[in-house]
Amino acid sequence: SGTTNGTVHKELEKAGLLNKTKISEGGRKLRKNWNQSWVVLVGNSLVFFKDPKSQTPSSWKPGNSRPESSVDLRGAQLEFADCLSSKKNVFKLRTVTGNEFLLQSETDSLVREWYNTIQGVIDRLALQ
Ligand code: I3S
């Protein structure tokens, strides 16, 4: 993040479409409900938007659209989790608060990029 005139500008790291389902809330298991989500990695957060059609990287601005939910990546854990789904290219994101999400795409390279970029942010936060 950079600061100009007292305003913090969070860095947009990555944005795109992924299939997403939440599988735990505070350690409590949830029933899967896979949906396509517009996912934005900005600052220390992974932000999910419900309506992918109305979102593009160029149209995304803070405060421009209402996120469905947001995940604090500090202390979060990532792991590939093809064993948790019949889908391929699945990884699990677990937050410190015990929320767990599965993220997936049919495109292998895209999923690897997301995994590596999110892991990079988690690693950076661990050093701060
Ligand atoms: O791991 P699960 O519970 O077998 O996941 C599947 C189910 O949640 C299923 O929903 P219903 O049980 O409500 O019909 C979903 O439609 C599937 O997509 C889930 O499995 P995958 O393998 O797609 O993660």
Backbone and ligand atoms as CSV (ligand in chain L), in Angstrom:
chain,resi,resn,atom,element,x,y,z
A,1,SER,N,N,0.832,-1.204,0.000
A,1,SER,CA,C,0.000,0.000,0.000
A,1,SER,C,C,0.869,1.258,0.000
A,2,GLY,N,N,0.503,2.251,-0.779
A,2,GLY,CA,C,1.182,3.529,-0.772
A,2,GLY,C,C,0.267,4.572,-0.158
A,3,THR,N,N,0.843,5.675,0.295
A,3,THR,CA,C,0.029,6.715,0.911
A,3,THR,C,C,0.264,8.040,0.207
A,4,THR,N,N,-0.813,8.664,-0.250
A,4,THR,CA,C,-0.738,9.987,-0.840
A,4,THR,C,C,-1.812,10.850,-0.198
A,5,ASN,N,N,-1.428,11.996,0.325
A,5,ASN,CA,C,-2.393,12.914,0.944
A,5,ASN,C,C,-3.256,12.206,1.987
A,6,GLY,N,N,-2.651,11.317,2.736
A,6,GLY,CA,C,-3.368,10.652,3.812
A,6,GLY,C,C,-4.300,9.551,3.351
A,7,THR,N,N,-4.413,9.319,2.055
A,7,THR,CA,C,-5.289,8.265,1.545
A,7,THR,C,C,-4.461,7.017,1.251
A,8,VAL,N,N,-4.942,5.887,1.778
A,8,VAL,CA,C,-4.218,4.642,1.530
A,8,VAL,C,C,-4.710,4.034,0.221
A,9,HIS,N,N,-3.783,3.749,-0.664
A,9,HIS,CA,C,-4.134,3.126,-1.933
A,9,HIS,C,C,-3.715,1.665,-1.889
A,10,LYS,N,N,-4.693,0.804,-1.780
A,10,LYS,CA,C,-4.382,-0.616,-1.728
A,10,LYS,C,C,-4.060,-1.108,-3.126
A,11,GLU,N,N,-3.085,-1.973,-3.194
A,11,GLU,CA,C,-2.640,-2.473,-4.488
A,11,GLU,C,C,-3.531,-3.621,-4.974
A,12,LEU,N,N,-4.033,-3.474,-6.190
A,12,LEU,CA,C,-4.811,-4.544,-6.814
A,12,LEU,C,C,-3.839,-5.583,-7.345
A,13,GLU,N,N,-3.862,-6.776,-6.757
A,13,GLU,CA,C,-2.900,-7.810,-7.127
A,13,GLU,C,C,-3.406,-8.673,-8.281
A,14,LYS,N,N,-4.708,-8.956,-8.240
A,14,LYS,CA,C,-5.255,-9.906,-9.204
A,14,LYS,C,C,-6.773,-9.878,-9.143
A,15,ALA,N,N,-7.411,-10.112,-10.285
A,15,ALA,CA,C,-8.874,-10.194,-10.314
A,15,ALA,C,C,-9.298,-11.161,-11.401
A,16,GLY,N,N,-10.379,-11.873,-11.173
A,16,GLY,CA,C,-10.878,-12.788,-12.191
A,16,GLY,C,C,-12.004,-13.671,-11.678
A,17,LEU,N,N,-12.482,-14.532,-12.559
A,17,LEU,CA,C,-13.587,-15.426,-12.221
A,17,LEU,C,C,-13.074,-16.758,-11.689
A,18,LEU,N,N,-13.654,-17.197,-10.577
A,18,LEU,CA,C,-13.375,-18.527,-10.053
A,18,LEU,C,C,-14.692,-19.133,-9.568
A,19,ASN,N,N,-14.761,-20.444,-9.581
A,19,ASN,CA,C,-15.866,-21.113,-8.908
A,19,ASN,C,C,-15.535,-21.185,-7.429
A,20,LYS,N,N,-16.531,-20.913,-6.607
A,20,LYS,CA,C,-16.298,-20.773,-5.172
A,20,LYS,C,C,-17.411,-21.440,-4.388
A,21,THR,N,N,-17.037,-22.099,-3.300
A,21,THR,CA,C,-18.045,-22.522,-2.323
A,21,THR,C,C,-17.445,-22.410,-0.936
A,22,LYS,N,N,-18.260,-21.972,-0.001
A,22,LYS,CA,C,-17.829,-21.921,1.396
A,22,LYS,C,C,-18.155,-23.276,1.996
A,23,ILE,N,N,-17.211,-23.883,2.702
A,23,ILE,CA,C,-17.481,-25.206,3.281
A,23,ILE,C,C,-17.472,-25.207,4.807
A,24,SER,N,N,-16.940,-24.138,5.418
A,24,SER,CA,C,-17.017,-24.035,6.887
A,24,SER,C,C,-17.158,-22.581,7.295
A,25,GLU,N,N,-17.880,-22.385,8.368
A,25,GLU,CA,C,-18.067,-21.053,8.963
A,25,GLU,C,C,-17.693,-21.177,10.442
A,26,GLY,N,N,-16.600,-20.539,10.833
A,26,GLY,CA,C,-16.167,-20.609,12.229
A,26,GLY,C,C,-15.953,-22.034,12.705
A,27,GLY,N,N,-15.451,-22.889,11.800
A,27,GLY,CA,C,-15.181,-24.274,12.154
A,27,GLY,C,C,-16.379,-25.203,11.980
A,28,ARG,N,N,-17.563,-24.621,11.714
A,28,ARG,CA,C,-18.772,-25.434,11.525
A,28,ARG,C,C,-18.945,-25.748,10.037
A,29,LYS,N,N,-19.115,-27.035,9.738
A,29,LYS,CA,C,-19.211,-27.474,8.348
A,29,LYS,C,C,-20.494,-26.964,7.689
A,30,LEU,N,N,-20.378,-26.500,6.472
A,30,LEU,CA,C,-21.539,-26.020,5.711
A,30,LEU,C,C,-21.786,-26.926,4.520
A,31,ARG,N,N,-23.023,-26.908,4.038
A,31,ARG,CA,C,-23.342,-27.598,2.804
A,31,ARG,C,C,-22.798,-26.799,1.625
A,32,LYS,N,N,-22.164,-27.518,0.684
A,32,LYS,CA,C,-21.568,-26.837,-0.482
A,32,LYS,C,C,-22.641,-26.174,-1.349
A,33,ASN,N,N,-22.275,-25.022,-1.867
A,33,ASN,CA,C,-23.128,-24.340,-2.844
A,33,ASN,C,C,-22.202,-23.609,-3.831
A,34,TRP,N,N,-21.773,-24.339,-4.867
A,34,TRP,CA,C,-20.807,-23.777,-5.814
A,34,TRP,C,C,-21.445,-22.653,-6.627
A,35,ASN,N,N,-20.742,-21.527,-6.746
A,35,ASN,CA,C,-21.177,-20.421,-7.587
A,35,ASN,C,C,-19.971,-19.779,-8.239
A,36,GLN,N,N,-20.215,-19.215,-9.421
A,36,GLN,CA,C,-19.143,-18.442,-10.030
A,36,GLN,C,C,-19.049,-17.106,-9.299
A,37,SER,N,N,-17.813,-16.688,-9.023
A,37,SER,CA,C,-17.612,-15.464,-8.263
A,37,SER,C,C,-16.525,-14.630,-8.931
A,38,TRP,N,N,-16.722,-13.324,-8.909
A,38,TRP,CA,C,-15.665,-12.412,-9.352
A,38,TRP,C,C,-14.775,-12.158,-8.145
A,39,VAL,N,N,-13.520,-12.589,-8.232
A,39,VAL,CA,C,-12.625,-12.577,-7.086
A,39,VAL,C,C,-11.562,-11.498,-7.285
A,40,VAL,N,N,-11.397,-10.656,-6.286
A,40,VAL,CA,C,-10.423,-9.573,-6.351
A,40,VAL,C,C,-9.464,-9.707,-5.174
A,41,LEU,N,N,-8.171,-9.764,-5.484
A,41,LEU,CA,C,-7.146,-9.807,-4.446
A,41,LEU,C,C,-6.565,-8.405,-4.337
A,42,VAL,N,N,-6.863,-7.735,-3.228
A,42,VAL,CA,C,-6.437,-6.346,-3.063
A,42,VAL,C,C,-5.971,-6.131,-1.628
A,43,GLY,N,N,-4.805,-5.531,-1.481
A,43,GLY,CA,C,-4.257,-5.321,-0.146
A,43,GLY,C,C,-4.106,-6.645,0.576
A,44,ASN,N,N,-4.683,-6.743,1.778
A,44,ASN,CA,C,-4.573,-7.956,2.585
A,44,ASN,C,C,-5.795,-8.848,2.442
A,45,SER,N,N,-6.659,-8.541,1.480
A,45,SER,CA,C,-7.960,-9.216,1.420
A,45,SER,C,C,-8.243,-9.875,0.079
A,46,LEU,N,N,-8.982,-10.957,0.169
A,46,LEU,CA,C,-9.582,-11.574,-1.004
A,46,LEU,C,C,-11.063,-11.201,-0.936
A,47,VAL,N,N,-11.536,-10.506,-1.975
A,47,VAL,CA,C,-12.893,-9.964,-1.965
A,47,VAL,C,C,-13.714,-10.668,-3.036
A,48,PHE,N,N,-14.908,-11.104,-2.644
A,48,PHE,CA,C,-15.784,-11.841,-3.565
A,48,PHE,C,C,-16.970,-10.975,-3.976
A,49,PHE,N,N,-17.242,-10.952,-5.277
A,49,PHE,CA,C,-18.406,-10.251,-5.808
A,49,PHE,C,C,-19.344,-11.261,-6.444
A,50,LYS,N,N,-20.643,-11.005,-6.250
A,50,LYS,CA,C,-21.649,-11.966,-6.651
A,50,LYS,C,C,-21.889,-11.972,-8.161
A,51,ASP,N,N,-21.939,-10.792,-8.752
A,51,ASP,CA,C,-22.377,-10.694,-10.138
A,51,ASP,C,C,-21.184,-10.540,-11.078
A,52,PRO,N,N,-20.671,-11.660,-11.596
A,52,PRO,CA,C,-19.473,-11.563,-12.430
A,52,PRO,C,C,-19.694,-10.746,-13.698
A,53,LYS,N,N,-20.915,-10.750,-14.209
A,53,LYS,CA,C,-21.164,-10.072,-15.496
A,53,LYS,C,C,-20.957,-8.555,-15.395
A,54,SER,N,N,-21.240,-7.999,-14.224
A,54,SER,CA,C,-21.116,-6.551,-14.084
A,54,SER,C,C,-19.720,-6.113,-13.649
A,55,GLN,N,N,-18.815,-7.070,-13.538
A,55,GLN,CA,C,-17.478,-6.752,-13.031
A,55,GLN,C,C,-16.403,-7.033,-14.072
A,56,THR,N,N,-15.511,-6.097,-14.249
A,56,THR,CA,C,-14.312,-6.325,-15.055
A,56,THR,C,C,-13.154,-5.692,-14.297
A,57,PRO,N,N,-11.913,-6.076,-14.592
A,57,PRO,CA,C,-10.790,-5.468,-13.874
A,57,PRO,C,C,-10.803,-3.940,-13.978
A,58,SER,N,N,-11.151,-3.415,-15.167
A,58,SER,CA,C,-11.105,-1.966,-15.356
A,58,SER,C,C,-12.249,-1.257,-14.636
A,59,SER,N,N,-13.386,-1.961,-14.461
A,59,SER,CA,C,-14.530,-1.315,-13.809
A,59,SER,C,C,-14.446,-1.416,-12.292
A,60,TRP,N,N,-13.551,-2.292,-11.790
A,60,TRP,CA,C,-13.497,-2.467,-10.352
A,60,TRP,C,C,-12.813,-1.271,-9.697
A,61,LYS,N,N,-13.521,-0.640,-8.782
A,61,LYS,CA,C,-12.934,0.427,-7.975
A,61,LYS,C,C,-13.463,0.258,-6.564
A,62,PRO,N,N,-12.620,0.610,-5.562
A,62,PRO,CA,C,-13.118,0.497,-4.197
A,62,PRO,C,C,-14.380,1.343,-4.050
A,63,GLY,N,N,-15.416,0.783,-3.450
A,63,GLY,CA,C,-16.641,1.528,-3.226
A,63,GLY,C,C,-17.553,1.588,-4.426
A,64,ASN,N,N,-17.114,1.053,-5.550
A,64,ASN,CA,C,-17.905,1.105,-6.775
A,64,ASN,C,C,-19.007,0.049,-6.780
A,65,SER,N,N,-18.705,-1.083,-6.194
A,65,SER,CA,C,-19.661,-2.174,-6.199
A,65,SER,C,C,-19.611,-2.868,-4.850
A,66,ARG,N,N,-20.671,-3.526,-4.509
A,66,ARG,CA,C,-20.808,-4.090,-3.172
A,66,ARG,C,C,-20.304,-5.522,-3.147
A,67,PRO,N,N,-19.259,-5.799,-2.368
A,67,PRO,CA,C,-18.781,-7.178,-2.306
A,67,PRO,C,C,-19.770,-8.084,-1.583
A,68,GLU,N,N,-19.778,-9.337,-1.977
A,68,GLU,CA,C,-20.576,-10.343,-1.290
A,68,GLU,C,C,-19.945,-10.669,0.061
A,69,SER,N,N,-18.619,-10.831,0.027
A,69,SER,CA,C,-17.886,-11.075,1.258
A,69,SER,C,C,-16.411,-10.784,1.031
A,70,SER,N,N,-15.692,-10.743,2.137
A,70,SER,CA,C,-14.280,-10.397,2.082
A,70,SER,C,C,-13.529,-11.256,3.084
A,71,VAL,N,N,-12.338,-11.702,2.703
A,71,VAL,CA,C,-11.560,-12.601,3.546
A,71,VAL,C,C,-10.224,-11.947,3.891
A,72,ASP,N,N,-9.932,-11.857,5.181
A,72,ASP,CA,C,-8.642,-11.338,5.627
A,72,ASP,C,C,-7.604,-12.453,5.482
A,73,LEU,N,N,-6.558,-12.174,4.704
A,73,LEU,CA,C,-5.569,-13.218,4.411
A,73,LEU,C,C,-4.477,-13.352,5.474
A,74,ARG,N,N,-4.483,-12.466,6.472
A,74,ARG,CA,C,-3.448,-12.568,7.504
A,74,ARG,C,C,-3.623,-13.862,8.293
A,75,GLY,N,N,-2.600,-14.705,8.276
A,75,GLY,CA,C,-2.663,-15.979,9.003
A,75,GLY,C,C,-3.464,-17.055,8.301
A,76,ALA,N,N,-3.934,-16.771,7.089
A,76,ALA,CA,C,-4.726,-17.766,6.361
A,76,ALA,C,C,-3.835,-18.891,5.840
A,77,GLN,N,N,-4.460,-20.025,5.520
A,77,GLN,CA,C,-3.723,-21.187,5.015
A,77,GLN,C,C,-4.334,-21.652,3.701
A,78,LEU,N,N,-3.456,-22.028,2.778
A,78,LEU,CA,C,-3.879,-22.530,1.475
A,78,LEU,C,C,-3.414,-23.961,1.313
A,79,GLU,N,N,-4.242,-24.776,0.699
A,79,GLU,CA,C,-3.758,-26.088,0.282
A,79,GLU,C,C,-4.558,-26.600,-0.909
A,80,PHE,N,N,-3.880,-27.302,-1.803
A,80,PHE,CA,C,-4.599,-27.947,-2.893
A,80,PHE,C,C,-5.466,-29.039,-2.282
A,81,ALA,N,N,-6.688,-29.165,-2.796
A,81,ALA,CA,C,-7.666,-30.017,-2.111
A,81,ALA,C,C,-8.569,-30.748,-3.102
A,82,ASP,N,N,-7.958,-31.371,-4.083
A,82,ASP,CA,C,-8.769,-32.126,-5.048
A,82,ASP,C,C,-9.542,-33.262,-4.358
A,83,CYS,N,N,-9.057,-33.679,-3.190
A,83,CYS,CA,C,-9.733,-34.747,-2.446
A,83,CYS,C,C,-11.063,-34.276,-1.846
A,84,LEU,N,N,-11.283,-32.967,-1.798
A,84,LEU,CA,C,-12.506,-32.447,-1.183
A,84,LEU,C,C,-13.624,-32.193,-2.188
A,85,SER,N,N,-13.386,-32.578,-3.453
A,85,SER,CA,C,-14.381,-32.308,-4.490
A,85,SER,C,C,-14.205,-33.278,-5.646
A,86,SER,N,N,-15.278,-33.446,-6.410
A,86,SER,CA,C,-15.170,-34.215,-7.647
A,86,SER,C,C,-14.613,-33.345,-8.773
A,87,LYS,N,N,-14.522,-32.030,-8.519
A,87,LYS,CA,C,-13.962,-31.120,-9.520
A,87,LYS,C,C,-12.443,-31.192,-9.489
A,88,LYS,N,N,-11.810,-30.769,-10.605
A,88,LYS,CA,C,-10.337,-30.705,-10.634
A,88,LYS,C,C,-9.876,-29.294,-10.296
A,89,ASN,N,N,-8.604,-29.169,-10.000
A,89,ASN,CA,C,-7.985,-27.850,-9.743
A,89,ASN,C,C,-8.657,-27.118,-8.581
A,90,VAL,N,N,-8.843,-27.811,-7.482
A,90,VAL,CA,C,-9.498,-27.217,-6.318
A,90,VAL,C,C,-8.450,-26.874,-5.262
A,91,PHE,N,N,-8.526,-25.665,-4.713
A,91,PHE,CA,C,-7.728,-25.417,-3.514
A,91,PHE,C,C,-8.591,-24.846,-2.409
A,92,LYS,N,N,-8.133,-25.073,-1.181
A,92,LYS,CA,C,-8.879,-24.648,0.003
A,92,LYS,C,C,-8.183,-23.471,0.653
A,93,LEU,N,N,-8.962,-22.480,1.016
A,93,LEU,CA,C,-8.474,-21.321,1.767
A,93,LEU,C,C,-9.114,-21.367,3.140
A,94,ARG,N,N,-8.291,-21.371,4.171
A,94,ARG,CA,C,-8.808,-21.372,5.545
A,94,ARG,C,C,-8.345,-20.105,6.259
A,95,THR,N,N,-9.295,-19.384,6.844
A,95,THR,CA,C,-8.949,-18.151,7.545
A,95,THR,C,C,-8.648,-18.448,9.011
A,96,VAL,N,N,-8.044,-17.483,9.714
A,96,VAL,CA,C,-7.761,-17.670,11.150
A,96,VAL,C,C,-9.045,-17.853,11.956
A,97,THR,N,N,-10.162,-17.335,11.416
A,97,THR,CA,C,-11.433,-17.447,12.133
A,97,THR,C,C,-12.152,-18.762,11.854
A,98,GLY,N,N,-11.513,-19.631,11.084
A,98,GLY,CA,C,-12.096,-20.950,10.838
A,98,GLY,C,C,-13.140,-20.983,9.733
A,99,ASN,N,N,-13.085,-19.988,8.844
A,99,ASN,CA,C,-13.914,-20.062,7.640
A,99,ASN,C,C,-13.107,-20.754,6.551
A,100,GLU,N,N,-13.762,-21.667,5.819
A,100,GLU,CA,C,-13.067,-22.393,4.761
A,100,GLU,C,C,-13.816,-22.249,3.450
A,101,PHE,N,N,-13.054,-21.968,2.409
A,101,PHE,CA,C,-13.595,-21.823,1.056
A,101,PHE,C,C,-12.863,-22.770,0.125
A,102,LEU,N,N,-13.585,-23.328,-0.846
A,102,LEU,CA,C,-12.943,-24.013,-1.958
A,102,LEU,C,C,-13.020,-23.092,-3.164
A,103,LEU,N,N,-11.918,-23.000,-3.897
A,103,LEU,CA,C,-11.856,-22.197,-5.118
A,103,LEU,C,C,-11.391,-23.099,-6.246
A,104,GLN,N,N,-11.955,-22.901,-7.425
A,104,GLN,CA,C,-11.730,-23.854,-8.514
A,104,GLN,C,C,-11.933,-23.198,-9.864
A,105,SER,N,N,-11.203,-23.710,-10.850
A,105,SER,CA,C,-11.439,-23.366,-12.251
A,105,SER,C,C,-11.048,-24.563,-13.093
A,106,GLU,N,N,-11.647,-24.683,-14.255
A,106,GLU,CA,C,-11.276,-25.759,-15.176
A,106,GLU,C,C,-9.883,-25.533,-15.765
A,107,THR,N,N,-9.396,-24.302,-15.705
A,107,THR,CA,C,-8.104,-23.955,-16.306
A,107,THR,C,C,-6.979,-24.103,-15.292
A,108,ASP,N,N,-6.163,-25.149,-15.466
A,108,ASP,CA,C,-5.106,-25.486,-14.501
A,108,ASP,C,C,-4.181,-24.304,-14.201
A,109,SER,N,N,-3.724,-23.635,-15.290
A,109,SER,CA,C,-2.723,-22.572,-15.137
A,109,SER,C,C,-3.300,-21.410,-14.333
A,110,LEU,N,N,-4.563,-21.125,-14.553
A,110,LEU,CA,C,-5.231,-20.035,-13.846
A,110,LEU,C,C,-5.288,-20.322,-12.347
A,111,VAL,N,N,-5.594,-21.564,-11.998
A,111,VAL,CA,C,-5.677,-21.944,-10.589
A,111,VAL,C,C,-4.296,-21.878,-9.929
A,112,ARG,N,N,-3.260,-22.326,-10.647
A,112,ARG,CA,C,-1.897,-22.228,-10.104
A,112,ARG,C,C,-1.498,-20.775,-9.866
A,113,GLU,N,N,-1.858,-19.915,-10.822
A,113,GLU,CA,C,-1.552,-18.476,-10.666
A,113,GLU,C,C,-2.233,-17.892,-9.438
A,114,TRP,N,N,-3.528,-18.207,-9.280
A,114,TRP,CA,C,-4.261,-17.714,-8.108
A,114,TRP,C,C,-3.629,-18.228,-6.819
A,115,TYR,N,N,-3.355,-19.522,-6.795
A,115,TYR,CA,C,-2.765,-20.140,-5.591
A,115,TYR,C,C,-1.457,-19.433,-5.228
A,116,ASN,N,N,-0.591,-19.270,-6.239
A,116,ASN,CA,C,0.725,-18.677,-5.984
A,116,ASN,C,C,0.615,-17.215,-5.562
A,117,THR,N,N,-0.298,-16.483,-6.181
A,117,THR,CA,C,-0.429,-15.064,-5.848
A,117,THR,C,C,-0.985,-14.886,-4.435
A,118,ILE,N,N,-2.015,-15.680,-4.088
A,118,ILE,CA,C,-2.581,-15.587,-2.727
A,118,ILE,C,C,-1.539,-16.004,-1.695
A,119,GLN,N,N,-0.796,-17.095,-1.996
A,119,GLN,CA,C,0.246,-17.557,-1.062
A,119,GLN,C,C,1.314,-16.482,-0.867
A,120,GLY,N,N,1.621,-15.764,-1.940
A,120,GLY,CA,C,2.593,-14.660,-1.855
A,120,GLY,C,C,2.141,-13.578,-0.890
A,121,VAL,N,N,0.854,-13.248,-0.927
A,121,VAL,CA,C,0.302,-12.237,-0.015
A,121,VAL,C,C,0.339,-12.758,1.423
A,122,ILE,N,N,-0.053,-14.028,1.615
A,122,ILE,CA,C,-0.019,-14.628,2.964
A,122,ILE,C,C,1.412,-14.590,3.519
A,123,ASP,N,N,2.380,-14.940,2.689
A,123,ASP,CA,C,3.781,-14.944,3.115
A,123,ASP,C,C,4.256,-13.528,3.454
A,124,ARG,N,N,3.877,-12.561,2.622
A,124,ARG,CA,C,4.265,-11.163,2.870
A,124,ARG,C,C,3.684,-10.692,4.201
A,125,LEU,N,N,2.416,-11.035,4.476
A,125,LEU,CA,C,1.759,-10.605,5.716
A,125,LEU,C,C,2.421,-11.235,6.936
A,126,ALA,N,N,2.920,-12.468,6.774
A,126,ALA,CA,C,3.558,-13.167,7.891
A,126,ALA,C,C,4.869,-12.491,8.292
A,127,LEU,N,N,5.467,-11.744,7.378
A,127,LEU,CA,C,6.750,-11.084,7.649
A,127,LEU,C,C,6.571,-9.684,8.241
A,128,GLN,N,N,5.345,-9.176,8.215
A,128,GLN,CA,C,5.112,-7.807,8.686
A,128,GLN,C,C,4.961,-7.731,10.201
L,1,I3S,O1,O,-18.645,-33.038,-1.157
L,1,I3S,P1,P,-20.111,-33.186,-1.461
L,1,I3S,O2,O,-20.979,-32.814,-0.330
L,1,I3S,O3,O,-20.471,-34.500,-2.081
L,1,I3S,O4,O,-20.417,-32.060,-2.509
L,1,I3S,C1,C,-21.364,-32.078,-3.533
L,1,I3S,C2,C,-22.728,-31.709,-3.025
L,1,I3S,O5,O,-22.645,-30.612,-2.147
L,1,I3S,C3,C,-23.691,-31.337,-4.130
L,1,I3S,O6,O,-24.840,-30.752,-3.582
L,1,I3S,P2,P,-26.090,-31.518,-2.982
L,1,I3S,O7,O,-25.554,-32.561,-2.067
L,1,I3S,O8,O,-26.803,-30.410,-2.283
L,1,I3S,O9,O,-26.861,-32.052,-4.116
L,1,I3S,C4,C,-23.107,-30.338,-5.098
L,1,I3S,O10,O,-24.020,-30.106,-6.145
L,1,I3S,C5,C,-21.798,-30.822,-5.643
L,1,I3S,O11,O,-21.275,-29.836,-6.530
L,1,I3S,C6,C,-20.833,-31.118,-4.538
L,1,I3S,O12,O,-19.665,-31.725,-4.941
L,1,I3S,P3,P,-18.390,-31.256,-5.722
L,1,I3S,O13,O,-17.719,-32.583,-5.951
L,1,I3S,O14,O,-18.875,-30.590,-6.953
L,1,I3S,O15,O,-17.522,-30.369,-4.882
